[in-house]
Amino acid sequence: MARKYKYIQKPTEYTIMWILVMFDLPVLTKTQMRKATQFRNNLLELGFIRKQFSVYLRPCENMAAAERMAEKVGLCLLEEGEVSVFFITDRQYGLTRNFFGKKKKRNEQQEFQAMQQLLLF
């Protein structure tokens, strides 16, 4: 009896996906500020990395996993505000050019280097 082996496809720069979450949440009252902070903390708990104050990134092994993660982000959504989720391949993300000013150069570069280590699934 012949065995059937399932071929496991290695992740490539075209199958690994990055999720980019951008949001604009109201922060006029203390309650709104608390909810916005809770939303940001939820993103961090889901494994996202803060790129800017309202821009977060997360790598996923494929598009299906990225879509599942986007659904989880949707569950964290607040009644007010706007959240956009973008999907980009690892190849596209690799073409990103980052520029750092002199004042925050060291801290931003350290964050960028830490983020690059996530590519080593």
Backbone as JSON Lines, residues from 0, in Angstrom:
{"i":0,"aa":"M","n":[0.85,-1.18,0.0],"ca":[0.0,0.0,0.0],"c":[0.9,1.25,0.0]}
{"i":1,"aa":"A","n":[0.7,2.08,-0.95],"ca":[1.53,3.28,-1.08],"c":[1.03,4.37,-0.15]}
{"i":2,"aa":"R","n":[1.96,5.04,0.47],"ca":[1.6,6.16,1.35],"c":[1.51,7.44,0.54]}
{"i":3,"aa":"K","n":[0.57,8.25,0.92],"ca":[0.45,9.54,0.28],"c":[1.02,10.58,1.23]}
{"i":4,"aa":"Y","n":[1.97,11.32,0.73],"ca":[2.59,12.37,1.53],"c":[2.02,13.71,1.14]}
{"i":5,"aa":"K","n":[1.69,14.44,2.14],"ca":[1.18,15.79,1.89],"c":[2.38,16.72,1.72]}
{"i":6,"aa":"Y","n":[2.44,17.4,0.6],"ca":[3.53,18.32,0.32],"c":[3.29,19.62,1.09]}
{"i":7,"aa":"I","n":[4.24,19.98,1.92],"ca":[4.14,21.21,2.69],"c":[4.92,22.29,1.95]}
{"i":8,"aa":"Q","n":[4.21,23.3,1.55],"ca":[4.84,24.38,0.8],"c":[5.56,25.32,1.76]}
{"i":9,"aa":"K","n":[6.81,25.61,1.45],"ca":[7.58,26.53,2.28],"c":[7.06,27.95,2.09]}
{"i":10,"aa":"P","n":[7.03,28.72,3.16],"ca":[6.61,30.11,3.0],"c":[7.62,30.89,2.15]}
{"i":11,"aa":"T","n":[7.12,31.71,1.29],"ca":[7.99,32.54,0.46],"c":[7.63,34.0,0.72]}
{"i":12,"aa":"E","n":[8.4,34.88,0.11],"ca":[8.14,36.3,0.29],"c":[6.83,36.72,-0.38]}
{"i":13,"aa":"Y","n":[6.26,35.84,-1.18],"ca":[4.98,36.14,-1.83],"c":[3.8,35.52,-1.08]}
{"i":14,"aa":"T","n":[4.05,34.56,-0.18],"ca":[2.95,33.97,0.59],"c":[2.87,34.54,2.0]}
{"i":15,"aa":"I","n":[4.0,34.96,2.57],"ca":[3.96,35.59,3.89],"c":[3.29,36.95,3.75]}
{"i":16,"aa":"M","n":[2.34,37.22,4.61],"ca":[1.58,38.46,4.52],"c":[1.84,39.33,5.75]}
{"i":17,"aa":"W","n":[1.82,40.62,5.53],"ca":[1.88,41.6,6.6],"c":[0.52,42.27,6.69]}
{"i":18,"aa":"I","n":[0.02,42.43,7.89],"ca":[-1.22,43.16,8.12],"c":[-0.85,44.53,8.63]}
{"i":19,"aa":"L","n":[-1.39,45.53,8.0],"ca":[-1.16,46.92,8.39],"c":[-2.5,47.48,8.87]}
{"i":20,"aa":"V","n":[-2.58,47.83,10.14],"ca":[-3.8,48.38,10.72],"c":[-3.59,49.86,10.98]}
{"i":21,"aa":"M","n":[-4.47,50.66,10.38],"ca":[-4.43,52.11,10.59],"c":[-5.79,52.51,11.15]}
{"i":22,"aa":"F","n":[-5.77,53.38,12.15],"ca":[-7.05,53.75,12.76],"c":[-7.05,55.2,13.19]}
{"i":23,"aa":"D","n":[-8.26,55.71,13.28],"ca":[-8.5,57.06,13.76],"c":[-9.65,56.96,14.75]}
{"i":24,"aa":"L","n":[-9.34,57.09,16.02],"ca":[-10.33,56.95,17.08],"c":[-10.51,58.28,17.81]}
{"i":25,"aa":"P","n":[-11.74,58.59,18.19],"ca":[-11.96,59.84,18.93],"c":[-11.36,59.77,20.33]}
{"i":26,"aa":"V","n":[-10.73,60.87,20.76],"ca":[-10.12,60.92,22.09],"c":[-10.44,62.26,22.75]}
{"i":27,"aa":"L","n":[-11.68,62.68,22.66],"ca":[-12.07,63.98,23.22],"c":[-12.42,63.89,24.7]}
{"i":28,"aa":"T","n":[-12.95,62.76,25.13],"ca":[-13.31,62.6,26.54],"c":[-12.42,61.53,27.17]}
{"i":29,"aa":"K","n":[-12.44,61.45,28.5],"ca":[-11.63,60.44,29.18],"c":[-12.1,59.03,28.83]}
{"i":30,"aa":"T","n":[-13.39,58.85,28.67],"ca":[-13.92,57.53,28.29],"c":[-13.42,57.13,26.91]}
{"i":31,"aa":"Q","n":[-13.45,58.07,25.97],"ca":[-12.96,57.78,24.63],"c":[-11.46,57.49,24.64]}
{"i":32,"aa":"M","n":[-10.7,58.22,25.44],"ca":[-9.27,57.97,25.55],"c":[-9.0,56.58,26.12]}
{"i":33,"aa":"R","n":[-9.78,56.2,27.11],"ca":[-9.62,54.88,27.73],"c":[-9.94,53.78,26.72]}
{"i":34,"aa":"K","n":[-11.0,53.96,25.93],"ca":[-11.36,52.96,24.92],"c":[-10.32,52.88,23.81]}
{"i":35,"aa":"A","n":[-9.77,54.02,23.41],"ca":[-8.72,54.03,22.38],"c":[-7.47,53.31,22.89]}
{"i":36,"aa":"T","n":[-7.11,53.55,24.14],"ca":[-5.96,52.86,24.74],"c":[-6.22,51.37,24.82]}
{"i":37,"aa":"Q","n":[-7.44,51.0,25.16],"ca":[-7.8,49.58,25.23],"c":[-7.69,48.93,23.84]}
{"i":38,"aa":"F","n":[-8.1,49.64,22.8],"ca":[-7.99,49.12,21.44],"c":[-6.52,48.91,21.07]}
{"i":39,"aa":"R","n":[-5.67,49.88,21.39],"ca":[-4.24,49.74,21.09],"c":[-3.63,48.57,21.88]}
{"i":40,"aa":"N","n":[-4.03,48.42,23.12],"ca":[-3.53,47.3,23.93],"c":[-4.0,45.96,23.36]}
{"i":41,"aa":"N","n":[-5.23,45.92,22.83],"ca":[-5.73,44.7,22.21],"c":[-4.89,44.33,20.99]}
{"i":42,"aa":"L","n":[-4.49,45.34,20.21],"ca":[-3.63,45.07,19.06],"c":[-2.28,44.5,19.51]}
{"i":43,"aa":"L","n":[-1.72,45.06,20.57],"ca":[-0.45,44.54,21.09],"c":[-0.6,43.1,21.58]}
{"i":44,"aa":"E","n":[-1.72,42.79,22.22],"ca":[-1.97,41.42,22.69],"c":[-2.12,40.44,21.53]}
{"i":45,"aa":"L","n":[-2.61,40.93,20.39],"ca":[-2.74,40.08,19.2],"c":[-1.41,39.91,18.47]}
{"i":46,"aa":"G","n":[-0.36,40.56,18.96],"ca":[0.97,40.39,18.38],"c":[1.38,41.47,17.39]}
{"i":47,"aa":"F","n":[0.67,42.57,17.38],"ca":[1.01,43.65,16.47],"c":[2.16,44.47,17.03]}
{"i":48,"aa":"I","n":[2.88,45.12,16.14],"ca":[4.0,45.99,16.48],"c":[3.6,47.41,16.13]}
{"i":49,"aa":"R","n":[3.88,48.33,17.03],"ca":[3.54,49.72,16.77],"c":[4.57,50.36,15.85]}
{"i":50,"aa":"K","n":[4.11,50.8,14.69],"ca":[4.98,51.52,13.75],"c":[4.9,53.01,14.02]}
{"i":51,"aa":"Q","n":[3.69,53.51,14.17],"ca":[3.43,54.88,14.58],"c":[2.28,54.82,15.57]}
{"i":52,"aa":"F","n":[1.86,55.96,16.07],"ca":[0.87,55.94,17.15],"c":[-0.44,55.27,16.72]}
{"i":53,"aa":"S","n":[-0.87,55.44,15.49],"ca":[-2.11,54.8,15.05],"c":[-1.88,53.88,13.85]}
{"i":54,"aa":"V","n":[-0.67,53.34,13.75],"ca":[-0.33,52.39,12.68],"c":[0.39,51.21,13.32]}
{"i":55,"aa":"Y","n":[-0.18,50.02,13.12],"ca":[0.38,48.81,13.7],"c":[0.58,47.77,12.62]}
{"i":56,"aa":"L","n":[1.6,46.92,12.77],"ca":[1.97,45.89,11.8],"c":[2.02,44.52,12.47]}
{"i":57,"aa":"R","n":[1.75,43.49,11.66],"ca":[1.91,42.13,12.15],"c":[2.14,41.19,10.97]}
{"i":58,"aa":"P","n":[3.15,40.31,11.07],"ca":[3.34,39.32,10.0],"c":[2.46,38.09,10.23]}
{"i":59,"aa":"C","n":[2.03,37.47,9.13],"ca":[1.27,36.22,9.18],"c":[1.86,35.26,8.15]}
{"i":60,"aa":"E","n":[1.7,33.96,8.38],"ca":[2.35,32.99,7.5],"c":[1.7,32.88,6.13]}
{"i":61,"aa":"N","n":[0.42,33.25,6.0],"ca":[-0.24,33.21,4.69],"c":[-1.48,34.1,4.71]}
{"i":62,"aa":"M","n":[-2.17,34.17,3.58],"ca":[-3.32,35.04,3.46],"c":[-4.48,34.59,4.34]}
{"i":63,"aa":"A","n":[-4.66,33.3,4.47],"ca":[-5.75,32.78,5.3],"c":[-5.56,33.2,6.76]}
{"i":64,"aa":"A","n":[-4.34,33.09,7.26],"ca":[-4.05,33.5,8.63],"c":[-4.21,35.01,8.77]}
{"i":65,"aa":"A","n":[-3.84,35.77,7.74],"ca":[-3.98,37.22,7.78],"c":[-5.46,37.61,7.83]}
{"i":66,"aa":"E","n":[-6.3,36.91,7.09],"ca":[-7.73,37.2,7.12],"c":[-8.34,36.88,8.48]}
{"i":67,"aa":"R","n":[-7.89,35.77,9.09],"ca":[-8.38,35.44,10.43],"c":[-7.97,36.51,11.44]}
{"i":68,"aa":"M","n":[-6.73,37.0,11.31],"ca":[-6.26,38.04,12.21],"c":[-7.04,39.34,12.0]}
{"i":69,"aa":"A","n":[-7.37,39.65,10.76],"ca":[-8.16,40.85,10.47],"c":[-9.54,40.74,11.11]}
{"i":70,"aa":"E","n":[-10.11,39.54,11.12],"ca":[-11.41,39.34,11.79],"c":[-11.29,39.59,13.29]}
{"i":71,"aa":"K","n":[-10.18,39.18,13.89],"ca":[-9.96,39.44,15.32],"c":[-9.85,40.94,15.59]}
{"i":72,"aa":"V","n":[-9.2,41.66,14.68],"ca":[-9.11,43.11,14.81],"c":[-10.51,43.71,14.74]}
{"i":73,"aa":"G","n":[-11.32,43.19,13.83],"ca":[-12.69,43.67,13.69],"c":[-13.51,43.46,14.96]}
{"i":74,"aa":"L","n":[-13.22,42.4,15.7],"ca":[-13.94,42.15,16.96],"c":[-13.55,43.15,18.04]}
{"i":75,"aa":"C","n":[-12.36,43.73,17.94],"ca":[-11.89,44.72,18.91],"c":[-12.41,46.12,18.58]}
{"i":76,"aa":"L","n":[-13.04,46.26,17.45],"ca":[-13.47,47.56,16.95],"c":[-14.4,48.28,17.92]}
{"i":77,"aa":"L","n":[-14.23,49.57,18.03],"ca":[-15.08,50.39,18.88],"c":[-16.27,50.91,18.08]}
{"i":78,"aa":"E","n":[-17.28,51.39,18.78],"ca":[-18.46,51.92,18.09],"c":[-18.12,53.16,17.29]}
{"i":79,"aa":"E","n":[-17.23,53.96,17.81],"ca":[-16.85,55.2,17.14],"c":[-15.46,55.03,16.54]}
{"i":80,"aa":"G","n":[-15.16,55.81,15.54],"ca":[-13.83,55.76,14.95],"c":[-13.81,54.97,13.66]}
{"i":81,"aa":"E","n":[-12.63,54.9,13.08],"ca":[-12.45,54.23,11.8],"c":[-11.18,53.4,11.85]}
{"i":82,"aa":"V","n":[-11.27,52.16,11.37],"ca":[-10.13,51.26,11.34],"c":[-10.02,50.69,9.93]}
{"i":83,"aa":"S","n":[-8.82,50.74,9.35],"ca":[-8.56,50.16,8.03],"c":[-7.5,49.08,8.19]}
{"i":84,"aa":"V","n":[-7.7,47.95,7.5],"ca":[-6.75,46.85,7.54],"c":[-6.25,46.62,6.12]}
{"i":85,"aa":"F","n":[-4.93,46.69,5.93],"ca":[-4.31,46.47,4.63],"c":[-3.54,45.16,4.67]}
{"i":86,"aa":"F","n":[-3.49,44.47,3.55],"ca":[-2.74,43.23,3.42],"c":[-1.64,43.46,2.38]}
{"i":87,"aa":"I","n":[-0.4,43.21,2.76],"ca":[0.71,43.33,1.81],"c":[1.61,42.11,1.96]}
{"i":88,"aa":"T","n":[2.22,41.71,0.86],"ca":[3.11,40.56,0.91],"c":[4.43,40.96,1.56]}
{"i":89,"aa":"D","n":[5.17,39.95,1.98],"ca":[6.47,40.21,2.58],"c":[7.41,40.86,1.56]}
{"i":90,"aa":"R","n":[7.25,40.5,0.31],"ca":[8.06,41.1,-0.76],"c":[7.79,42.59,-0.85]}
{"i":91,"aa":"Q","n":[6.51,42.97,-0.82],"ca":[6.16,44.39,-0.87],"c":[6.66,45.12,0.36]}
{"i":92,"aa":"Y","n":[6.52,44.49,1.53],"ca":[6.98,45.12,2.76],"c":[8.49,45.3,2.74]}
{"i":93,"aa":"G","n":[9.18,44.36,2.11],"ca":[10.63,44.45,2.01],"c":[11.1,45.64,1.18]}
{"i":94,"aa":"L","n":[10.23,46.17,0.34],"ca":[10.58,47.33,-0.47],"c":[10.35,48.65,0.27]}
{"i":95,"aa":"T","n":[9.89,48.57,1.51],"ca":[9.63,49.77,2.3],"c":[10.93,50.5,2.57]}
{"i":96,"aa":"R","n":[10.87,51.8,2.46],"ca":[12.04,52.64,2.78],"c":[11.69,53.44,4.03]}
{"i":97,"aa":"N","n":[12.52,53.33,5.04],"ca":[12.32,54.04,6.3],"c":[13.38,55.13,6.43]}
{"i":98,"aa":"F","n":[12.95,56.3,6.83],"ca":[13.85,57.42,7.06],"c":[13.7,57.84,8.52]}
{"i":99,"aa":"F","n":[14.81,58.13,9.15],"ca":[14.81,58.48,10.56],"c":[15.44,59.85,10.75]}
{"i":100,"aa":"G","n":[14.76,60.7,11.52],"ca":[15.33,61.99,11.86],"c":[16.41,61.84,12.91]}
{"i":101,"aa":"K","n":[17.17,62.89,13.12],"ca":[18.29,62.82,14.07],"c":[17.82,62.65,15.5]}
{"i":102,"aa":"K","n":[16.72,63.28,15.86],"ca":[16.29,63.28,17.25],"c":[15.87,61.88,17.73]}
{"i":103,"aa":"K","n":[15.07,61.16,16.93],"ca":[14.56,59.85,17.34],"c":[15.29,58.72,16.64]}
{"i":104,"aa":"K","n":[16.4,58.99,16.04],"ca":[17.08,58.02,15.2],"c":[17.39,56.72,15.93]}
{"i":105,"aa":"R","n":[17.93,56.79,17.11],"ca":[18.35,55.58,17.81],"c":[17.16,54.72,18.22]}
{"i":106,"aa":"N","n":[16.13,55.29,18.81],"ca":[14.99,54.51,19.27],"c":[14.23,53.87,18.11]}
{"i":107,"aa":"E","n":[14.01,54.63,17.04],"ca":[13.29,54.12,15.89],"c":[14.08,53.0,15.21]}
{"i":108,"aa":"Q","n":[15.39,53.16,15.11],"ca":[16.19,52.13,14.48],"c":[16.19,50.84,15.3]}
{"i":109,"aa":"Q","n":[16.19,50.94,16.62],"ca":[16.13,49.76,17.46],"c":[14.81,49.03,17.27]}
{"i":110,"aa":"E","n":[13.71,49.78,17.19],"ca":[12.4,49.16,16.94],"c":[12.39,48.49,15.58]}
{"i":111,"aa":"F","n":[12.95,49.15,14.58],"ca":[12.97,48.6,13.23],"c":[13.78,47.3,13.19]}
{"i":112,"aa":"Q","n":[14.91,47.26,13.87],"ca":[15.73,46.05,13.9],"c":[15.0,44.92,14.62]}
{"i":113,"aa":"A","n":[14.29,45.24,15.68],"ca":[13.53,44.22,16.4],"c":[12.41,43.67,15.52]}
{"i":114,"aa":"M","n":[11.81,44.54,14.73],"ca":[10.74,44.12,13.83],"c":[11.28,43.21,12.74]}
{"i":115,"aa":"Q","n":[12.49,43.45,12.26],"ca":[13.09,42.64,11.22],"c":[13.33,41.21,11.7]}
{"i":116,"aa":"Q","n":[13.53,41.02,13.0],"ca":[13.76,39.69,13.54],"c":[12.52,38.83,13.46]}
{"i":117,"aa":"L","n":[11.34,39.43,13.36],"ca":[10.11,38.66,13.24],"c":[10.01,37.92,11.91]}
{"i":118,"aa":"L","n":[10.8,38.31,10.96],"ca":[10.76,37.64,9.66],"c":[11.34,36.24,9.73]}
{"i":119,"aa":"L","n":[11.97,35.88,10.83],"ca":[12.59,34.56,10.98],"c":[11.63,33.58,11.62]}
{"i":120,"aa":"F","n":[10.48,33.39,11.09],"ca":[9.43,32.52,11.63],"c":[10.03,31.3,12.25]}
